[in-house]
Amino acid sequence: MVNGEVPTIDFEELDPSFKYEVSKEIGGQNIKLCFNCGICTVSCPVRRVDDTYNPRRIIRMVLYGMKKEVLSSETIWKCAHCLTCLERCPQDVKFAEVIEALRILAVREAEKGNIKIKGPQFRFDSIFKDSIESYGRVFEAGLLSKYMLNRRDLGFIMSFFSLGLKMFRKGKIGLAPHKIKALDDLQRVFKDSE
Amino acid sequence: MEVSYYPGCSLESTAKEYQLSAEVVCKQLGIELVKIEDWNCCGALEVSSLNPTLSTALPARNLKIASERSNKLVVACNACLNNLLTVQHKLSSNEELKQKISRILNYKFREIKIEHLLDLIWKEVGLENIGESVKKPLNGLKTVSYYGCLSVRPSKIIKSDDPDNPTLIDEIVSVLGGEPLEFTSKTKCCGGGLLMTYRNIALKLTEQILTEANQREAQCILVTCPLCHMTLETLTSKVKTGPDGHKIPILYFTQLMGLSFGIEPKKLGLHKNLVSPDAVINSIG
């Protein structure tokens, strides 16, 4: 499901249990309540500027059982988390939380080797989480440099390098991380939350 | 009055000017912001797609620390506020999750009052008292207030004055002698969550907000969130503006309050803003 085109449904590939799988995840509980009104899509700011992103279509695809297409698509990583869909939905589907449930399932499938995760969001999120695990707080300079190296996109690196330099000169990002005192305790929380 | 306060990572780094101005303005208004002990990152928007238990436990650890010392917690960052309130709501409505998190954190959960710094200033200090601190009225400075997403939605959990048309900053600006303008973009998304990953989307969303501010001839945009501030300031150079290439300064609401209280710009961290705030400083005199 790319480029805003309606995907063809291959009935052989459908997984009717997918919607139950999604509804068992935190955030996915209400997906079956969707009655297809489309307010999530018309109120979505990302949708307005990127027509590959369509919340209603993603919900429909989940309900039809298009598991592989949904979980391997890049679009599920494009939600900006503005929560407008969640605010407007008359059925309390909470699409902004559904998308998080879908991402969790996508990561799980990717770990099993069934799909590949597309786009940069997952990598950014993982590096961000590692930063918290290492220090208890986000260490911007470390996070940005790791992420820039990971992206391997020169234009991107240049634009963020100049921004980073500006911030550094203004004393907004430091070169040493701030570690919290109870770091051991926090790292145990990371392990216990697995 | 002492108030327990959760700064969040940005206020200690990329948004130092927010912290500086918040502290000095609150002091002027008789409030001392006391940081909670050894707080951790709330996970921002990045952890929830990786591990739902962890994305609950991280804010919950801060709630635990806060609840041990006070019944109330003030937060200045919209994203942190949203995470802390959402997690408190989940813990109070989901017994199973509460048990699990209580076990992990050794935490006897109890609800506390969590509110945005803007609400604290508006409610506890009040417009009348704010007005009494004004030494340099804003001379009719035209402002637009940008509240963003996470301090107003979801309205079932985040109790702002109005999720579609919040007005607290505008009311404060009026008391300071400025002229708050209508602004239909006030709760529209700047795309901050995608700034590092889908920059083109963030740029287009930010462009809509900056364009409206320009069309209304605002002299300054006021924000309440370090993520919105970073996104608007970072992308403003990419947005085509008026023929003179003028960029509208983007200030934290506390920075503008401080200026009207006659506090030195440096103490408000105005030298740290990426878009020069000089036009605003000069217009107040």
Interface residues (C-beta under 8 A of the other chain):
Chain A: E25 I26 G27 P45 V46 V49 D50 W77 K78 C79 A80 H81 C82 L83 T84 L86 E87 E100 R103 I104 V107 G119 P120 Q121 F122 F124 D125 S126 F128 K129 S131 I132 G136 R137 V138 E140 Y147 F156 F160 L163 K166 M167 K170 G171 K172 I173 G174 H178 I180 K181 A182 L186 V189 F190 D192 S193 E194
Chain B: C9 E12 S13 T14 A15 K16 D38 W39 N40 C41 G43 A44 L45 E46 V47 S48 S49 L50 N51 P52 T53 L54 A57 L58 R61 L97 R103 I104 L105 C149 L150 R153 P154 S155 P163 K188 C189 G191 G192 G193 L194 M196 T197 Y198 R199 I201 A202 K204 L205 T234 H271 K272 L274
